[in-house]
Amino acid sequence: MPALSDETPVTPPPVEPPAEGNANGSGDRFEPLNIAEELKDSYLTYAMSVIVSRALPDVRDGLKPSQRRILVAMNDLGLGPASSTSKCAGIVGETMKRYHPHGDMSIYPTLVRMAQDWVMRHRLIHGQGNFGSVAGLPQAQMRYTEARLSQIAAEMLNDLDKETVDFIDNYDGKYREPLVLPCKFPNLLVNGCDGIAVGMATEIPPHNLREVCDALIVLIDNPDSTIEELMQKLPGPDFPTGGMIYGRQGIYEGYMTGRGKIILRARARIDEEGRTNQIIITEVPYQTTRNALAEKIGELVRDERIKGISAIRDESSARNGEPVRLVVDLKRDADPNLVLNQLYEYSPLQRTVSIILLALVDGRPRTLTLKQMMEEFLRHRVQVIRRRTEYLLREAKRRGHVLEGQLIAISSLDEVINICRHAPSRAEAKERLQKMEVASAVLERALGSEAFVALQRELGTLATYRMTEAQADAVVRLQLGQLAALERDEILKEYGELRQRIISYETLLSSERNILDVVRADLVEMRDKFGDERRTEILDAGGEINVEDLIAEEDNVVTISHQGYIKRLPVKTYRTQHRGGKGVSGGNTREDDFIEHFFIASTHAYLLCFTTRGQVYWLKVYEIPQASRTSAGRAIANVLSLRPEEKITSVVPVRHFEADKYLMMATKRGRVKKTALEEYSRPRAGGIIGINLEDGDTLIDVALTQPGDEIVLSSRNGMAIRFSESDARAMGRATQGVWGIDLREGDELVGMVVVDPEAFLLTVCENGYGKRTPFGANAVEDEPETDAEEGAEPELPAEPVAECEEPPAPRSAMRYRRQKRGGKGVRDIRTTERNGPVIGVAAVRETDDIMLITVQGMVNRTHVREIRIVGRNTQGVRVMNLNEGDKLTSVAKVAKEDVDETAPATQPPPEPTA
């Protein structure tokens, strides 16, 4: 054929015309279908295939199809407990060839799992070679490993050849496979099972064989037993890796309803010998590998989620009897109990195990209770025993029938020999023997009186009897040696034993109670033969250690900087100083950063953190990193899940979320909002809405209130308003609130306090001046509202060098009268050039201490009693000496019982003269 050049035209092949009857040429080969109906049918077929043939175990033997097929294939190969091991590659090939044509990638891992003692409570396969380890190392390839059935697996396969279960054709019809195994013990409960099907999943934990058998015996003896009574024998799961279960409620719910959850912890101890403390982990939770656990702990240490760990070592050695030994070295100042509980909280050292008692019952998925699961197993065993007994009875009767023919032949030996001698063939001899009549007396003499009576009950009373075809066939096959007198005695002995067995079989089948007694005996045998001690300890919920129980409850100073760095440290870190002291450093802030939030809270308190977006985040005080007094702290974004544009504006310590408490919120523009505290008790990790804010408005303070309280709002320009908490109605979280004070142009709120009639309102200004004024215990009556400021404000020097003695104030100026919310309020303090604007307020008592903090990070702790009591409309006195260019930024109160009176204090500065 000549080659084609680029210019050679290519002729396309001829196109055949479409077939008649269909324009697209398809004839009648295609049928239009509704895609929705087809998908529904096809998906249902797929789902049922996964549920029934792949993912879920049968309630009777506790095996998935792939597991069952592997065991049956090994049984076919003769790989019993007494045999030598065989290559796993051959086992996988035989399984795939006979029963499971889905590839070796699914068969071999299933075989390996059944040989791992940290996965199966009782291994079904005895493996030789590398089958992986609890450390998480993979198994060797199947061409290197060998296996055989374990002893307990052989008990599952016992009586398989006695027609005890149904068989079906395999995938190609060449072999027969059992639908279920006889299974002498409740494998589903003992070894457990987990699997994910379509739209459903199962999670059945393993249990102790001895306890399961005892519980089944209780159920056999008393079918009306309750789950509570069964749990006295079977208290809960027993995992092959040991560990500790905390709480019994989850177990009870799982057994009662078929669904529950339990808390499983690894076993660890604290070793305080030597120079450093150690945590020794000797057991890992079920389905957790040793290497994965060590890796996760290392990751937590690197991320500083767990502090106090200096190193972690794996000292495990199966040869030394310690398959798990992880050593966690602690730093010298670390609390071992706290670190251990942090490991339980953050690492796989503790995990939640689900209980989902879902299994196939009569080919359908069903969620069962513990009692129902046991009843299904007993029903299966009763059926197995009945079918086995019926099979043995049939075989015994068949053999007895043959022996009867042989005994007849021996009793009529001359006649039988004469028939066989003159018969032209064996077939003819059989026919003649069947026609031979045997007198009843001869038959009675041959069988014995008791057997003859039993035969008459079966066949009826006859004068003569004839051989059946089976008996005649057995007679013609007799050898001459079997006609000896000794052989006749052996046949009579065997026939007698058969008669006794037949009687016992018939007695057994006459009552289900008799069958249950056999099941009970089998369970006792399995318990005594394979039972062992419980490995998993079950502890009452009351014994559970809470992290908070290991943390001393004490007040801590919590600081949050402008750029979002947070830390905590004990209150005693700051020594008490006299009024006017220089203070100590409360923290080295970064360049262009300063302390913005500064407050005192218990280590066990919750912090409700309100942000510029009106979100609320939830945080425990002890979860805040503890740092030194001079450190900057940790970025709050690493502690809370803040968004990049969010910033903390207010933090409220809350010990308990009480029903009669409210959160009163105040915004920079003068709005207030009251919401029930309970509405903030369950925030999500990403925060919840705390308040809706208008554009440009921010949250400046949040306080806890209760009915009967009164609120004081203070503004930057020195105005204050006092009103009843009930004036603000309770609202939902996602609201803006109502007006609390009518602010003048350029003014804004800086603080809010809850009135204490026996206390004082402490007001502090930016330049280090402040005052305390009584709220006024007798000033609770409502007074008319006025827009004018009370009292004229005298002209003062621009910047006096010394504090001025204020003249005694009139009574009206010594109290904050109650008004309706939304008014302009009264003058609280003069915001002169000396004082500067107000930066904060607090409700204090005579015995309280306060802490003052500056932009440069200086902190001063001062007794409240050293600050003079003056009227409202005054300038106040110096409360803290500031460095040049420094400004006060925050004030916080310290409770008297937390004051460290033993700390050295500086002398108070002399009062300056006017």
LINNORJO-V140161 format. One record per residue. N is the residue number from 1. RES is the residue in one small letter. PSI is psi in radians with two decimals (none if undefined). NEAR is the number of other C-alpha atoms within 12 Angstrom. Layout:
{{N;RES;PSI;NEAR} {N;RES;PSI;NEAR}}
This chain:
{{1;m;2.21;3} {2;p;2.57;5} {3;a;2.61;7} {4;l;2.30;10} {5;s;3.03;8} {6;d;-0.46;7} {7;e;-0.15;7} {8;t;2.14;9} {9;p;2.48;8} {10;v;2.14;9} {11;t;2.15;8} {12;p;2.67;6} {13;p;2.63;6} {14;p;2.52;6} {15;v;2.20;9} {16;e;2.49;9} {17;p;2.64;12} {18;p;2.67;12} {19;a;2.67;14} {20;e;2.62;12} {21;g;-0.21;12} {22;n;2.19;14} {23;a;-0.47;11} {24;n;0.12;14} {25;g;0.17;15} {26;s;-0.18;14} {27;g;-2.28;13} {28;d;0.37;13} {29;r;-0.40;11} {30;f;2.50;10} {31;e;2.18;10} {32;p;2.39;9} {33;l;2.67;10} {34;n;2.05;10} {35;i;-0.61;12} {36;a;-0.77;10} {37;e;-0.71;12} {38;e;-0.74;13} {39;l;-0.72;14} {40;k;-0.82;13} {41;d;-0.76;15} {42;s;-0.72;14} {43;y;-0.65;17} {44;l;-0.71;17} {45;t;-0.77;16} {46;y;-0.79;18} {47;a;-0.80;23} {48;m;-0.58;23} {49;s;-0.74;20} {50;v;-0.75;27} {51;i;-0.85;32} {52;v;-0.61;33} {53;s;0.15;30} {54;r;-0.97;32} {55;a;-0.47;32} {56;l;2.51;45} {57;p;2.77;45} {58;d;2.36;44} {59;v;-0.37;46} {60;r;-0.82;40} {61;d;-0.06;45} {62;g;0.34;45} {63;l;2.54;44} {64;k;2.82;40} {65;p;-0.72;36} {66;s;-0.71;41} {67;q;-0.77;39} {68;r;-0.72;39} {69;r;-0.62;39} {70;i;-0.80;50} {71;l;-0.71;50} {72;v;-0.72;44} {73;a;-0.71;35} {74;m;-0.63;42} {75;n;-0.68;35} {76;d;-0.59;24} {77;l;-0.04;26} {78;g;0.45;21} {79;l;1.06;32} {80;g;3.10;30} {81;p;-0.49;24} {82;a;-0.15;15} {83;s;2.98;19} {84;s;2.78;19} {85;t;2.75;27} {86;s;2.70;31} {87;k;2.36;27} {88;c;-0.50;41} {89;a;-0.67;30} {90;g;-0.67;27} {91;i;-0.78;40} {92;v;-0.74;41} {93;g;-0.73;29} {94;e;-0.70;29} {95;t;-0.77;38} {96;m;-0.65;28} {97;k;-0.75;25} {98;r;-0.77;28} {99;y;-0.55;36} {100;h;1.45;34} {101;p;0.88;22} {102;h;0.28;21} {103;g;2.61;19} {104;d;-0.28;27} {105;m;-0.35;19} {106;s;-0.48;22} {107;i;-0.83;36} {108;y;-0.81;37} {109;p;-0.61;26} {110;t;-0.74;34} {111;l;-0.74;42} {112;v;-0.76;42} {113;r;-0.64;33} {114;m;-0.13;38} {115;a;0.02;38} {116;q;2.10;34} {117;d;-0.16;29} {118;w;-0.04;35} {119;v;-0.79;38} {120;m;2.33;39} {121;r;-0.65;40} {122;h;1.99;38} {123;r;2.42;32} {124;l;-0.28;41} {125;i;2.33;42} {126;h;2.00;38} {127;g;2.65;33} {128;q;2.15;26} {129;g;-2.89;25} {130;n;1.81;23} {131;f;0.51;34} {132;g;-3.05;25} {133;s;2.90;28} {134;v;-0.25;35} {135;a;-0.29;30} {136;g;0.14;23} {137;l;2.50;14} {138;p;2.81;19} {139;q;2.85;28} {140;a;2.89;22} {141;q;2.69;21} {142;m;-0.27;30} {143;r;-0.22;21} {144;y;-0.40;19} {145;t;2.74;28} {146;e;2.80;33} {147;a;2.84;43} {148;r;2.96;41} {149;l;2.51;40} {150;s;2.95;32} {151;q;-0.67;24} {152;i;-0.51;35} {153;a;-0.60;40} {154;a;-0.55;32} {155;e;-0.50;30} {156;m;-0.52;36} {157;l;-0.10;39} {158;n;2.47;27} {159;d;0.23;26} {160;l;-0.47;30} {161;d;0.22;23} {162;k;0.50;25} {163;e;0.63;27} {164;t;-0.41;31} {165;v;2.87;31} {166;d;2.54;20} {167;f;2.65;20} {168;i;2.87;16} {169;d;2.58;15} {170;n;-2.97;21} {171;y;-0.48;17} {172;d;0.09;15} {173;g;0.10;13} {174;k;-0.40;12} {175;y;2.92;20} {176;r;2.39;21} {177;e;2.57;32} {178;p;2.54;31} {179;l;-0.46;31} {180;v;2.74;38} {181;l;2.68;46} {182;p;-0.70;45} {183;c;1.71;42} {184;k;-0.27;43} {185;f;2.77;48} {186;p;1.43;48} {187;n;-0.58;42} {188;l;-0.69;42} {189;l;-0.63;50} {190;v;-0.86;43} {191;n;-0.21;39} {192;g;-3.12;42} {193;c;2.57;39} {194;d;2.55;33} {195;g;2.64;28} {196;i;2.05;23} {197;a;-2.61;26} {198;v;1.94;22} {199;g;0.09;17} {200;m;2.82;24} {201;a;2.76;28} {202;t;2.53;37} {203;e;1.48;35} {204;i;1.99;45} {205;p;2.72;44} {206;p;2.76;42} {207;h;2.96;42} {208;n;2.23;40} {209;l;-0.75;43} {210;r;-0.75;33} {211;e;-0.68;36} {212;v;-0.77;43} {213;c;-0.70;39} {214;d;-0.70;34} {215;a;-0.68;40} {216;l;-0.63;46} {217;i;-0.70;34} {218;v;-0.73;31} {219;l;-0.62;36} {220;i;-0.78;32} {221;d;-0.56;17} {222;n;1.60;18} {223;p;-0.30;21} {224;d;0.24;15} {225;s;2.48;23} {226;t;2.92;21} {227;i;-0.60;33} {228;e;-0.72;24} {229;e;-0.64;23} {230;l;-0.62;33} {231;m;-0.26;30} {232;q;-0.50;19} {233;k;-0.57;26} {234;l;1.46;36} {235;p;-0.37;34} {236;g;-3.11;48} {237;p;2.72;48} {238;d;1.80;40} {239;f;2.55;42} {240;p;-0.41;36} {241;t;0.09;37} {242;g;-2.35;36} {243;g;-3.03;33} {244;m;2.31;40} {245;i;2.23;36} {246;y;2.02;33} {247;g;2.52;27} {248;r;-0.18;30} {249;q;-0.76;26} {250;g;-0.64;30} {251;i;-0.81;42} {252;y;-0.77;30} {253;e;-0.72;26} {254;g;-0.72;33} {255;y;-0.56;40} {256;m;-0.68;26} {257;t;-0.23;25} {258;g;-0.03;30} {259;r;2.31;29} {260;g;3.09;31} {261;k;2.48;30} {262;i;2.67;35} {263;i;2.08;36} {264;l;2.17;41} {265;r;2.59;41} {266;a;2.82;43} {267;r;2.19;32} {268;a;2.67;31} {269;r;2.75;23} {270;i;2.15;26} {271;d;1.93;20} {272;e;0.23;20} {273;e;2.67;12} {274;g;-3.03;11} {275;r;-0.51;12} {276;t;2.65;23} {277;n;2.66;28} {278;q;2.62;33} {279;i;2.09;37} {280;i;2.04;31} {281;i;2.07;38} {282;t;-0.21;31} {283;e;2.46;39} {284;v;2.69;43} {285;p;2.71;41} {286;y;2.37;40} {287;q;0.40;37} {288;t;2.24;35} {289;t;2.70;29} {290;r;-0.77;36} {291;n;-0.69;27} {292;a;-0.65;23} {293;l;-0.81;38} {294;a;-0.70;32} {295;e;-0.71;24} {296;k;-0.69;24} {297;i;-0.74;38} {298;g;-0.66;27} {299;e;-0.69;22} {300;l;-0.63;27} {301;v;-0.75;26} {302;r;-0.63;16} {303;d;0.01;15} {304;e;0.43;21} {305;r;-0.49;25} {306;i;2.11;32} {307;k;2.79;34} {308;g;-0.05;31} {309;i;2.24;35} {310;s;-0.52;26} {311;a;2.79;25} {312;i;2.30;28} {313;r;2.58;25} {314;d;1.86;25} {315;e;0.44;23} {316;s;2.51;25} {317;s;1.91;17} {318;a;-0.55;14} {319;r;-0.57;9} {320;n;0.17;10} {321;g;0.28;11} {322;e;1.38;17} {323;p;-0.37;25} {324;v;2.08;37} {325;r;1.64;32} {326;l;2.19;36} {327;v;2.10;31} {328;v;1.92;36} {329;d;2.37;35} {330;l;2.69;32} {331;k;2.79;22} {332;r;-0.62;17} {333;d;0.13;16} {334;a;2.49;23} {335;d;1.95;27} {336;p;-0.64;32} {337;n;-0.70;27} {338;l;-0.77;29} {339;v;-0.71;37} {340;l;-0.75;40} {341;n;-0.50;31} {342;q;-0.63;33} {343;l;-0.72;36} {344;y;-0.64;35} {345;e;-0.69;25} {346;y;-0.34;26} {347;s;2.98;30} {348;p;0.12;34} {349;l;-0.38;40} {350;q;2.37;32} {351;r;2.74;27} {352;t;2.17;29} {353;v;2.17;32} {354;s;2.58;29} {355;i;1.95;36} {356;i;1.75;38} {357;l;1.21;45} {358;l;2.21;43} {359;a;2.94;45} {360;l;2.14;37} {361;v;2.01;28} {362;d;0.67;17} {363;g;0.08;19} {364;r;2.42;20} {365;p;2.40;30} {366;r;2.36;28} {367;t;2.21;30} {368;l;2.73;31} {369;t;3.00;31} {370;l;-0.77;47} {371;k;-0.73;36} {372;q;-0.66;31} {373;m;-0.71;39} {374;m;-0.69;39} {375;e;-0.66;30} {376;e;-0.67;30} {377;f;-0.77;41} {378;l;-0.68;40} {379;r;-0.71;28} {380;h;-0.77;34} {381;r;-0.64;41} {382;v;-0.72;34} {383;q;-0.70;29} {384;v;-0.80;37} {385;i;-0.72;40} {386;r;-0.82;34} {387;r;-0.62;27} {388;r;-0.75;28} {389;t;-0.72;33} {390;e;-0.69;27} {391;y;-0.82;25} {392;l;-0.62;29} {393;l;-0.76;29} {394;r;-0.77;21} {395;e;-0.68;21} {396;a;-0.73;28} {397;k;-0.68;29} {398;r;-0.79;22} {399;r;-0.69;26} {400;g;-0.68;34} {401;h;-0.72;35} {402;v;-0.77;31} {403;l;-0.61;39} {404;e;-0.75;44} {405;g;-0.71;41} {406;q;-0.67;41} {407;l;-0.66;44} {408;i;-0.76;44} {409;a;-0.72;41} {410;i;-0.64;36} {411;s;-0.47;29} {412;s;0.90;26} {413;l;-0.76;28} {414;d;-0.74;14} {415;e;-0.71;20} {416;v;-0.75;33} {417;i;-0.69;23} {418;n;-0.72;16} {419;i;-0.81;28} {420;c;-0.57;29} {421;r;-0.65;19} {422;h;-0.09;16} {423;a;2.38;18} {424;p;-0.38;13} {425;s;2.93;14} {426;r;-0.68;21} {427;a;-0.73;19} {428;e;-0.63;20} {429;a;-0.70;28} {430;k;-0.76;31} {431;e;-0.73;25} {432;r;-0.64;30} {433;l;-0.66;39} {434;q;-0.40;29} {435;k;-0.20;20} {436;m;2.27;27} {437;e;2.35;23} {438;v;2.19;30} {439;a;2.61;20} {440;s;-0.58;25} {441;a;-0.74;22} {442;v;-0.73;25} {443;l;-0.69;33} {444;e;-0.70;27} {445;r;-0.57;22} {446;a;-0.71;31} {447;l;-0.48;36} {448;g;2.70;24} {449;s;-0.79;17} {450;e;-0.78;18} {451;a;-0.62;29} {452;f;-0.70;29} {453;v;-0.73;21} {454;a;-0.65;22} {455;l;-0.66;24} {456;q;-0.65;20} {457;r;-0.54;12} {458;e;-0.74;13} {459;l;-0.31;15} {460;g;2.80;14} {461;t;2.03;17} {462;l;2.73;20} {463;a;-0.67;16} {464;t;2.76;20} {465;y;2.66;27} {466;r;2.71;28} {467;m;2.61;33} {468;t;3.02;26} {469;e;-0.73;23} {470;a;-0.71;24} {471;q;-0.72;30} {472;a;-0.69;35} {473;d;-0.73;27} {474;a;-0.62;30} {475;v;-0.77;39} {476;v;-0.30;35} {477;r;-0.06;22} {478;l;2.48;27} {479;q;2.75;14} {480;l;-0.60;15} {481;g;-0.46;12} {482;q;-0.12;22} {483;l;-0.06;27} {484;a;2.77;17} {485;a;-0.65;16} {486;l;-0.72;13} {487;e;-0.62;20} {488;r;-0.68;27} {489;d;-0.67;20} {490;e;-0.71;18} {491;i;-0.75;30} {492;l;-0.69;29} {493;k;-0.81;20} {494;e;-0.68;24} {495;y;-0.66;32} {496;g;-0.75;29} {497;e;-0.68;20} {498;l;-0.70;28} {499;r;-0.67;32} {500;q;-0.72;21} {501;r;-0.70;24} {502;i;-0.74;29} {503;i;-0.74;21} {504;s;-0.68;21} {505;y;-0.78;29} {506;e;-0.66;24} {507;t;-0.73;19} {508;l;-0.72;27} {509;l;-0.18;28} {510;s;-0.29;16} {511;s;2.38;17} {512;e;-0.47;21} {513;r;-0.67;21} {514;n;-0.68;22} {515;i;-0.74;32} {516;l;-0.55;34} {517;d;-0.65;23} {518;v;-0.76;29} {519;v;-0.75;36} {520;r;-0.77;29} {521;a;-0.68;23} {522;d;-0.71;30} {523;l;-0.71;35} {524;v;-0.72;26} {525;e;-0.80;22} {526;m;-0.70;34} {527;r;-0.80;28} {528;d;-0.51;17} {529;k;-0.68;17} {530;f;-0.12;28} {531;g;2.58;25} {532;d;-3.14;21} {533;e;2.68;19} {534;r;2.43;28} {535;r;-0.54;31} {536;t;2.21;32} {537;e;2.41;30} {538;i;2.12;31} {539;l;2.54;23} {540;d;2.68;20} {541;a;-0.52;18} {542;g;-0.39;12} {543;g;0.00;14} {544;e;2.35;22} {545;i;2.17;22} {546;n;2.48;19} {547;v;-0.69;26} {548;e;-0.51;23} {549;d;-0.38;16} {550;l;0.01;20} {551;i;2.14;25} {552;a;2.37;18} {553;e;2.00;19} {554;e;2.76;24} {555;d;2.38;32} {556;n;2.62;37} {557;v;2.18;43} {558;v;2.23;45} {559;t;2.48;51} {560;i;2.19;40} {561;s;2.95;39} {562;h;-0.60;29} {563;q;0.12;28} {564;g;0.60;33} {565;y;2.31;35} {566;i;2.58;43} {567;k;2.93;39} {568;r;2.70;41} {569;l;2.68;35} {570;p;2.61;33} {571;v;-0.59;40} {572;k;-0.16;26} {573;t;-0.54;28} {574;y;2.14;37} {575;r;2.66;33} {576;t;2.37;38} {577;q;2.86;34} {578;h;2.87;31} {579;r;2.38;36} {580;g;0.02;34} {581;g;2.88;31} {582;k;-0.37;34} {583;g;3.08;34} {584;v;2.84;30} {585;s;2.22;27} {586;g;-0.08;41} {587;g;2.40;39} {588;n;1.86;28} {589;t;2.73;31} {590;r;2.93;22} {591;e;2.35;14} {592;d;0.37;13} {593;d;2.75;20} {594;f;2.79;33} {595;i;2.14;39} {596;e;-0.63;36} {597;h;2.29;39} {598;f;1.99;45} {599;f;2.96;37} {600;i;2.35;36} {601;a;2.64;36} {602;s;2.60;34} {603;t;-0.42;34} {604;h;0.02;27} {605;a;2.77;30} {606;y;2.57;29} {607;l;2.10;35} {608;l;1.90;42} {609;c;1.96;42} {610;f;2.40;42} {611;t;3.04;39} {612;t;-0.41;33} {613;r;0.01;31} {614;g;0.23;37} {615;q;2.77;37} {616;v;2.30;41} {617;y;2.64;40} {618;w;2.29;34} {619;l;2.41;36} {620;k;2.48;31} {621;v;-0.69;40} {622;y;-0.25;34} {623;e;-0.24;34} {624;i;2.33;38} {625;p;2.29;33} {626;q;2.30;25} {627;a;3.02;26} {628;s;2.92;24} {629;r;-0.55;30} {630;t;-0.03;23} {631;s;2.80;23} {632;a;-0.38;34} {633;g;-2.86;32} {634;r;2.54;30} {635;a;2.23;25} {636;i;-0.38;33} {637;a;-0.41;23} {638;n;-0.18;21} {639;v;-0.73;29} {640;l;2.72;33} {641;s;1.10;25} {642;l;2.60;28} {643;r;2.78;20} {644;p;-0.61;17} {645;e;-0.01;14} {646;e;2.64;26} {647;k;2.44;34} {648;i;2.22;41} {649;t;-0.44;36} {650;s;2.46;38} {651;v;2.27;41} {652;v;2.07;40} {653;p;2.30;34} {654;v;2.18;32} {655;r;-0.79;23} {656;h;2.57;22} {657;f;1.52;22} {658;e;2.65;18} {659;a;-0.51;18} {660;d;0.29;18} {661;k;2.67;27} {662;y;2.78;37} {663;l;2.10;47} {664;m;2.16;49} {665;m;2.51;52} {666;a;2.41;46} {667;t;2.88;42} {668;k;-0.55;36} {669;r;0.05;37} {670;g;0.13;44} {671;r;2.63;37} {672;v;2.65;46} {673;k;2.33;40} {674;k;2.20;39} {675;t;2.48;37} {676;a;2.36;28} {677;l;-0.59;34} {678;e;-0.46;20} {679;e;-0.18;27} {680;y;0.29;36} {681;s;-0.30;29} {682;r;1.07;20} {683;p;2.75;24} {684;r;2.92;17} {685;a;-0.58;16} {686;g;0.16;19} {687;g;2.81;27} {688;i;2.91;27} {689;i;2.21;29} {690;g;-0.68;43} {691;i;2.53;40} {692;n;2.23;32} {693;l;2.48;32} {694;e;2.80;19} {695;d;2.28;14} {696;g;-0.21;13} {697;d;2.62;24} {698;t;2.77;34} {699;l;2.19;43} {700;i;-0.40;42} {701;d;2.65;44} {702;v;2.37;42} {703;a;2.64;39} {704;l;2.31;37} {705;t;2.95;34} {706;q;2.84;26} {707;p;2.37;23} {708;g;-0.25;20} {709;d;2.82;27} {710;e;2.63;38} {711;i;2.47;48} {712;v;2.18;51} {713;l;2.36;59} {714;s;2.43;50} {715;s;2.92;46} {716;r;-0.54;38} {717;n;0.21;36} {718;g;0.22;42} {719;m;2.69;42} {720;a;2.56;49} {721;i;2.43;46} {722;r;2.22;43} {723;f;2.86;39} {724;s;2.48;31} {725;e;-0.55;36} {726;s;-0.23;22} {727;d;-0.41;26} {728;a;1.97;34} {729;r;2.68;23} {730;a;2.37;29} {731;m;2.96;24} {732;g;3.06;23} {733;r;-0.76;30} {734;a;1.02;22} {735;t;2.91;22} {736;q;-0.38;33} {737;g;-2.89;32} {738;v;2.99;27} {739;w;2.32;29} {740;g;-0.60;42} {741;i;2.54;39} {742;d;1.77;32} {743;l;2.53;32} {744;r;2.86;19} {745;e;2.30;13} {746;g;-0.16;13} {747;d;2.80;23} {748;e;2.74;35} {749;l;2.49;43} {750;v;-0.25;41} {751;g;2.81;46} {752;m;2.39;46} {753;v;2.73;43} {754;v;2.25;38} {755;v;2.32;41} {756;d;1.89;29} {757;p;-0.45;27} {758;e;0.12;19} {759;a;-2.97;26} {760;f;2.70;37} {761;l;1.99;47} {762;l;2.17;50} {763;t;2.25;62} {764;v;2.37;50} {765;c;2.90;46} {766;e;-0.53;38} {767;n;0.26;37} {768;g;0.14;44} {769;y;2.68;42} {770;g;-3.09;50} {771;k;2.89;44} {772;r;2.36;41} {773;t;2.37;45} {774;p;2.45;35} {775;f;-0.61;42} {776;g;1.69;27} {777;a;-0.45;20} {778;n;0.16;18} {779;a;0.98;25} {780;v;-0.15;22} {781;e;2.58;18} {782;d;2.41;17} {783;e;2.68;20} {784;p;2.54;15} {785;e;2.50;23} {786;t;2.54;19} {787;d;-0.31;19} {788;a;2.55;15} {789;e;2.46;23} {790;e;2.10;30} {791;g;2.42;21} {792;a;2.53;13} {793;e;1.98;18} {794;p;2.74;12} {795;e;2.37;11} {796;l;2.77;17} {797;p;2.67;16} {798;a;-0.78;13} {799;e;1.40;17} {800;p;2.52;18} {801;v;-0.58;16} {802;a;2.83;20} {803;e;2.50;28} {804;c;2.38;23} {805;e;2.12;20} {806;e;2.40;20} {807;p;2.68;15} {808;p;2.35;15} {809;a;2.61;19} {810;p;2.84;16} {811;r;-0.67;21} {812;s;-0.44;23} {813;a;-0.09;28} {814;m;0.14;31} {815;r;2.80;38} {816;y;1.79;43} {817;r;2.67;40} {818;r;2.33;35} {819;q;3.05;32} {820;k;2.52;29} {821;r;2.66;34} {822;g;-0.08;30} {823;g;-3.14;31} {824;k;-0.33;37} {825;g;-2.92;37} {826;v;2.93;41} {827;r;2.23;38} {828;d;-0.89;48} {829;i;2.63;46} {830;r;2.08;39} {831;t;1.20;36} {832;t;3.11;29} {833;e;-0.54;22} {834;r;-0.81;28} {835;n;-0.76;39} {836;g;3.08;29} {837;p;2.80;36} {838;v;2.37;44} {839;i;-0.28;40} {840;g;2.77;46} {841;v;2.79;45} {842;a;2.60;44} {843;a;2.04;40} {844;v;2.76;37} {845;r;2.99;30} {846;e;-0.62;27} {847;t;0.02;22} {848;d;2.84;28} {849;d;2.70;38} {850;i;2.75;49} {851;m;2.32;51} {852;l;2.44;56} {853;i;2.52;48} {854;t;2.98;43} {855;v;-0.59;37} {856;q;0.06;32} {857;g;0.16;41} {858;m;2.43;35} {859;v;2.35;46} {860;n;2.23;39} {861;r;2.16;45} {862;t;2.52;44} {863;h;2.34;36} {864;v;-0.63;41} {865;r;-0.27;24} {866;e;-0.06;31} {867;i;2.18;35} {868;r;2.52;31} {869;i;2.14;33} {870;v;3.03;33} {871;g;-3.11;38} {872;r;-1.01;45} {873;n;1.10;38} {874;t;3.07;40} {875;q;-0.41;47} {876;g;-2.93;38} {877;v;2.98;39} {878;r;2.30;40} {879;v;-0.31;45} {880;m;2.34;43} {881;n;2.25;32} {882;l;2.57;30} {883;n;2.79;19} {884;e;2.25;12} {885;g;-0.09;13} {886;d;2.72;21} {887;k;2.56;32} {888;l;2.50;41} {889;t;-0.35;36} {890;s;2.69;40} {891;v;2.44;46} {892;a;2.64;40} {893;k;2.49;39} {894;v;2.28;39} {895;a;2.57;31} {896;k;-0.69;24} {897;e;-0.24;15} {898;d;0.02;28} {899;v;2.31;32} {900;d;1.65;24} {901;e;-0.27;19} {902;t;-0.14;13} {903;a;2.48;16} {904;p;2.56;16} {905;a;2.56;23} {906;t;2.79;20} {907;q;2.54;16} {908;p;2.52;23} {909;p;2.65;17} {910;p;2.55;13} {911;e;2.21;19} {912;p;2.65;15} {913;t;2.68;10} {914;a;none;12}}
